Amino acid sequence: LALLASSAGGPYFTITGWLDAVDLCRLDAACWLFRDMNGLPVGPWRAAGERAYFGLELGVGSGFLPFLTPGAAVPAAFPGVVGRVWKQRCALFHKQVSTFSVPYAGPELVAIDQPDEVAYCQCRLRTDMFAQQPGLGIYVEVEVCRNVDNLSLAVVDFEGGGRSSVTFSPETGAVLRERKVRESPRAIEGTYIHLLPAAPAGRRFEGAMGLFLRDGHLAFF
């Protein structure tokens, strides 16, 4: 085994690089030497995490935790969260990436505190990282099981101070782009386009809605 894993491009890492998280957990349980090699910076846990969570960041405290910081071997901004253990980092992203931010922590929304409430996802999309990988995209889907009012799915540009957004309304079939041009007095400019027929009056949307991001383009479903 030592000979198979003697270098970063050794046969062991090439073979295990094809395994998913379930297979890697089984391999870890089978042998402590496998477990140690799988957790190395050149090991399969880091490779599996990069494949699954590339371009995503998690909200952690007052900042964001990327799975892998561009240009650095190990993210150092949040050493107390997951340290250098790539398996733990995969587990954290697997658990948190499909949840909502506080105060709606968890994967489901069953009630809101006030009308016109906004629930943010726990993860953030890094368009700058996706731009480095042409052809690589990401699809995010939300399932609406019950709905007593209007709802929409939006993407907000936090890098620009949250001044611009693109919103999809499944009930009206419209996509709206807005940009705040002045803070005081507040002024917002926007454009919209109807791509789908509007739902019948009084009918609330229930079902699956999602967005797809690739090569700088955004599509809603």
Buried (B, 14 or more C-beta within 10 A) or exposed (E): EEEBBEEEEBEBBEEBBEBEBEEBBEBBEEEEEBBEBBBBEBBBBBBBBBEBBBBBBBBBEEEBBBBBEEEEEEBEEBEEBBEBEBBBBBBBBEEBBBBBBEEBEEEEBEEEEEEEEEEBBBBBBBBEBBEEEEEBBBEBEBEBEEBEEEBBBBBBEEEEEEBBBBBBBBBBBBBBBBBBEEEEEEEEEEEEEEEBEEBEEEEBBEEEBBBBBBEEEBBBB
